[in-house]
């Protein structure tokens, strides 16, 4: 693997992390706003909990994809490399 490929992979991972942090920031900001709206208009029914939990699940899944299972494409890339090696071996 050459430096250009390493750079591309590192850049892709960094971009994924930036997208996650942007998602998390927007989630926090919007949900703070929803909590303020809910509490200032009616404390009888706290409806803000539903978007908080629903969107929160999406944020957790996004975090898992970025940090716990970072590279579905890495598996694909390795499969492509193996296939390319097989094809090169056939041609020899």
C-alpha positions in Angstrom: 0.0 0.0 0.0 1.5 3.3 -1.0 1.3 6.7 0.7 -1.5 7.9 -1.5 -3.8 5.0 -0.5 -2.9 5.5 3.2 -3.8 9.2 2.8 -7.1 8.4 1.1 -8.1 6.0 3.9 -7.1 8.4 6.6 -8.9 11.2 5.0 -12.0 9.1 4.6 -11.9 8.2 8.3 -11.3 11.8 9.3 -14.3 13.0 7.2 -16.5 10.3 8.8 -15.6 11.6 12.3 -16.2 15.2 11.3 -19.6 14.2 10.0 -20.4 12.4 13.2 -19.4 15.4 15.4 -21.5 17.7 13.2 -24.4 15.4 13.6 -23.9 15.2 17.4 -23.7 19.0 17.7 -26.9 19.6 15.7 -28.6 16.9 17.8 -27.6 18.6 21.0 -28.5 22.1 19.8 -31.9 21.1 18.4 -32.9 19.1 21.4 -32.0 21.8 23.8 -34.2 24.1 21.8 -37.0 21.5 21.9 -36.7 21.1 25.6 -36.9 24.9 26.1 -39.9 25.1 23.9 -41.7 22.2 25.6 -40.9 23.4 29.2 -41.9 27.0 28.4 -45.2 26.1 26.8 -46.4 23.2 28.8 -45.0 21.1 31.6 -48.0 18.7 31.7 -46.8 16.6 28.8 -43.1 16.4 28.1 -43.2 15.5 24.4 -39.5 16.5 23.8 -38.5 13.0 25.0 -39.7 11.4 21.8 -37.5 13.2 19.3 -34.7 13.1 21.9 -34.9 9.3 22.1 -35.6 8.7 18.4 -32.9 10.9 17.1 -30.6 9.8 19.9 -30.8 6.2 18.6 -29.7 7.5 15.2 -26.8 9.3 16.8 -25.8 6.1 18.7 -26.0 4.1 15.4 -23.9 6.7 13.7 -21.3 6.6 16.4 -21.1 2.8 16.2 -20.6 3.0 12.5 -17.8 5.5 12.8 -16.0 4.3 15.9 -16.9 0.7 16.6 -17.3 -0.7 13.1 -15.4 1.9 11.2 -14.7 0.3 7.9 -17.3 -1.6 5.9 -15.5 -0.2 2.9 -12.3 -1.6 4.3 -13.7 -5.1 3.9 -14.8 -4.3 0.4 -11.4 -2.8 -0.4 -9.7 -6.0 0.8 -12.0 -8.1 -1.3 -11.3 -6.0 -4.3 -7.5 -6.4 -3.7 -7.9 -10.2 -3.4 -9.8 -10.3 -6.7 -7.2 -8.1 -8.4 -4.5 -10.5 -7.2 -6.4 -13.5 -8.5 -6.9 -11.8 -11.9 -3.2 -10.9 -12.0 -2.2 -14.5 -11.2 -4.5 -15.8 -14.0 -2.8 -13.5 -16.5 0.6 -14.8 -15.7 
